[in-house]
Amino acid sequence: MKRTWFLFSLALVLMISGAGLLVFFKTHQRLGKPGVKIVPIPILSSDGLVVSTQSIFLPEQILDYKSQALPVTKQELDALPKDTTYGRRLFEDPNGLKTMLSVVLMGSDRTSIHKPEFCLPGQGWTIVSRQIVNVKLDQSAWGDLPVMKWIVSQKTKDQNGNVHDARGLYVFWFVSDDTITPHHSSRMTSIVKKLLTTGELERWAYVSCFSICSPGEEETTFDRLQRFIAASVPQFQLTSGRGQSFTRNTLSLP
């Protein structure tokens, strides 16, 4: 009986202490600087309403791609914190390949960014393979960009009811003011470590590129996607790894 009360009391103390720490950090933390460019350009909802008077800068012109701004969906607005900042454009090359470039930047609430595994599978896509790839950026001083490359698949129907197998290339990474990582778990570990040691809440951005292709065209599509990333990243991302290698500046799982 005494042991039971001891364990109960210990658990209660731990819960109260944990809650106290959360309140302390919430009221005393300072927000870090972003690793992407923020500009005073409004971004709209799918209803055409202004979501925010600022957004993440994404260039209109990348290589020979044409582009258009994309709105933020109602589902995102309902699910994510109000101080989340967005950037989103749809690019199309002369051959018709479309690539959606998206950036989600957290504010004072880390729940702005969720595990990538929740996104595409929730839209009916199945993850076929995962691989970490280093993309060589156009500007030599930037070194290599470590990204997570997913190949995904989905069954689709055309207007005649015929079923087709679609493939998708989903490439993403996370960036703060001084760190780049392709791992969601490493980003979370870094947030906790920085908060405990300095009182600063790192302001992470989740950058992703998505292109759809036919089965058998995955590698060709990824080659084009790499060239797109290499040309676009130096235009909107502030964290470059300049003066240090990406290998040393990139968090990785053991």
C-alpha positions in Angstrom: 0.0 0.0 0.0 2.8 2.4 0.9 4.6 1.6 -2.3 1.5 2.3 -4.3 1.1 5.7 -2.6 4.8 6.5 -3.2 4.5 5.7 -6.9 1.3 7.7 -7.2 2.9 10.7 -5.4 6.0 10.5 -7.5 4.0 10.4 -10.7 1.9 13.4 -9.5 5.1 15.4 -8.7 6.5 14.6 -12.1 3.4 15.7 -13.9 3.2 19.0 -11.9 6.9 19.7 -12.5 6.5 19.0 -16.2 3.5 21.2 -16.4 5.4 23.9 -14.6 8.3 23.7 -17.0 6.0 23.9 -20.0 4.4 27.1 -18.6 7.9 28.5 -17.7 9.3 27.9 -21.2 6.1 29.2 -22.9 6.3 32.5 -21.0 10.1 33.0 -21.1 11.1 31.6 -24.5 12.3 33.8 -27.2 11.6 33.0 -30.9 14.6 32.3 -33.1 15.2 33.8 -36.6 13.8 32.0 -39.6 16.0 30.3 -42.3 13.8 31.5 -45.1 12.9 35.0 -46.5 9.7 36.6 -45.2 8.3 39.4 -47.4 5.3 41.8 -47.0 3.3 40.0 -49.7 -0.2 38.8 -48.8 -1.1 35.2 -49.2 -4.7 34.1 -49.8 -7.0 31.3 -48.7 -8.9 29.1 -51.2 -11.9 31.5 -50.7 -9.8 34.4 -51.9 -9.5 36.0 -48.5 -6.2 37.4 -47.2 -4.8 34.9 -44.7 -1.8 37.0 -43.8 -0.2 40.2 -45.0 3.2 38.5 -45.2 4.4 35.3 -46.8 7.6 33.3 -47.6 9.2 34.7 -50.7 9.2 32.3 -53.6 10.5 33.6 -57.0 8.0 33.8 -59.9 10.7 32.7 -62.4 12.9 29.6 -61.9 14.9 28.5 -64.9 12.4 28.2 -67.8 9.4 27.4 -65.5 6.3 29.5 -65.5 4.4 29.8 -62.2 1.4 30.9 -60.3 0.7 31.5 -56.6 -1.4 28.9 -54.8 -3.8 29.6 -51.9 -3.7 28.0 -48.5 -6.4 25.4 -48.0 -9.1 25.7 -45.4 -8.0 22.4 -43.9 -4.6 23.9 -43.2 -6.0 27.1 -41.8 -8.3 25.2 -39.5 -5.5 22.8 -38.3 -2.4 25.0 -38.0 -1.7 27.8 -35.5 -2.7 31.3 -36.5 0.9 32.6 -36.6 2.0 30.0 -39.2 3.6 31.7 -42.3 3.2 30.2 -45.8 4.7 30.3 -49.2 3.3 28.3 -52.1 3.6 28.3 -55.9 2.9 25.9 -58.7 5.6 25.8 -61.4 5.4 24.2 -64.9 8.3 23.6 -67.3 8.0 23.8 -71.1 7.4 20.0 -71.2 4.4 20.2 -68.9 6.0 18.9 -65.7 4.3 20.6 -62.8 6.0 21.1 -59.5 4.4 22.5 -56.3 6.9 24.3 -54.1 5.6 24.8 -50.6 7.1 26.4 -47.4 5.5 26.2 -44.0 7.2 28.4 -41.3 6.3 27.9 -37.7 5.8 30.8 -35.3 5.7 30.4 -31.5 3.9 27.1 -31.8 5.9 24.1 -33.1 2.7 22.3 -34.1 2.8 24.4 -37.3 4.9 21.6 -38.7 3.8 17.9 -38.5 5.4 14.6 -39.5 5.5 14.4 -43.4 4.0 10.9 -43.0 0.7 12.5 -42.1 0.4 14.6 -45.3 0.5 12.6 -48.5 -0.8 9.3 -47.1 -3.8 11.3 -45.8 -4.4 12.3 -49.4 -4.4 8.7 -50.6 -0.7 8.4 -51.6 1.3 5.3 -50.6 5.1 5.7 -49.8 7.0 3.3 -52.1 10.6 4.2 -51.1 12.6 6.7 -49.0 16.1 7.9 -49.6 18.3 10.8 -48.4 20.0 12.6 -51.3 22.5 15.5 -51.4 21.4 18.0 -54.0 24.2 20.2 -55.3 23.1 23.8 -55.4 23.9 26.1 -58.3 25.9 28.5 -56.1 29.2 26.8 -55.3 29.5 28.5 -51.9 26.3 26.8 -50.7 27.6 23.2 -50.9 25.1 20.3 -51.0 21.6 20.4 -49.7 20.5 17.2 -47.8 16.9 16.2 -48.7 14.5 13.4 -48.1 13.3 11.8 -51.4 10.1 9.8 -51.4 8.6 8.0 -54.3 4.9 7.6 -53.8 2.0 6.0 -55.7 -1.7 6.3 -56.1 -4.5 4.7 -58.0 -6.5 7.2 -60.0 -9.5 7.1 -62.4 -9.8 9.1 -65.6 -13.1 10.6 -66.8 -14.0 7.2 -68.5 -13.6 5.3 -65.2 -10.3 3.7 -66.2 -7.9 3.0 -63.4 -4.3 4.3 -63.7 -1.2 4.0 -61.5 0.3 7.4 -60.8 3.7 8.1 -59.3 4.9 11.1 -57.4 8.2 12.5 -56.4 8.1 14.2 -53.0 11.3 15.9 -51.8 11.5 17.8 -48.5 13.8 19.1 -45.8 13.6 21.3 -42.7 15.6 24.5 -42.1 16.2 26.8 -39.2 18.5 29.9 -39.0 21.6 27.7 -38.8 20.7 24.1 -39.4 19.3 21.9 -42.2 18.1 18.4 -41.8 15.9 15.9 -43.8 14.8 14.3 -40.5 11.7 15.3 -38.6 12.9 13.6 -35.5 16.2 15.4 -35.5 14.4 18.7 -35.9 12.4 17.9 -32.8 15.5 16.9 -30.9 17.2 20.2 -31.9 14.2 22.2 -30.7 14.3 20.7 -27.2 18.0 21.0 -26.9 18.1 24.6 -28.0 15.2 25.5 -25.7 16.7 23.9 -22.7 20.2 25.3 -23.2 19.5 28.8 -24.4 15.7 29.5 -23.9 15.4 30.1 -27.6 12.6 28.4 -29.7 14.1 27.6 -33.1 11.9 28.8 -35.9 11.9 25.9 -38.3 10.5 25.9 -41.9 9.3 22.8 -43.7 10.2 23.0 -47.4 8.7 20.5 -49.9 8.6 19.9 -53.7 6.0 17.6 -55.3 5.8 16.4 -58.9 3.6 13.7 -60.4 4.8 11.4 -63.2 3.9 8.1 -64.9 5.4 4.8 -63.7 8.9 4.3 -65.1 9.6 8.1 -65.2 10.6 8.5 -61.6 14.3 8.9 -62.1 14.0 11.3 -65.1 11.5 13.3 -63.1 13.8 13.4 -60.1 16.7 14.7 -62.2 14.5 17.6 -63.4 13.4 18.2 -59.8 17.0 18.3 -58.6 17.8 21.0 -61.2 14.7 22.9 -60.1 15.8 22.7 -56.4 19.4 23.7 -57.2 18.2 26.9 -58.9 15.4 27.9 -56.6 16.8 27.3 -53.0 19.4 30.1 -53.1 16.7 32.6 -54.0 14.4 32.0 -50.9 16.5 30.2 -48.3 18.8 32.1 -45.9 20.6 29.2 -44.4 23.3 28.1 -46.8 26.0 26.4 -44.8 28.4 28.9 -46.2 31.8 28.5 -44.6 31.0 25.0 -43.3 30.1 21.7 -44.8 26.5 20.6 -44.9 27.6 17.2 -43.5 28.7 18.9 -40.3 25.7 21.2 -40.2 23.1 18.5 -40.9 21.5 16.6 -38.1 21.2 12.8 -38.7 19.7 9.9 -36.9 22.2 7.4 -35.3 
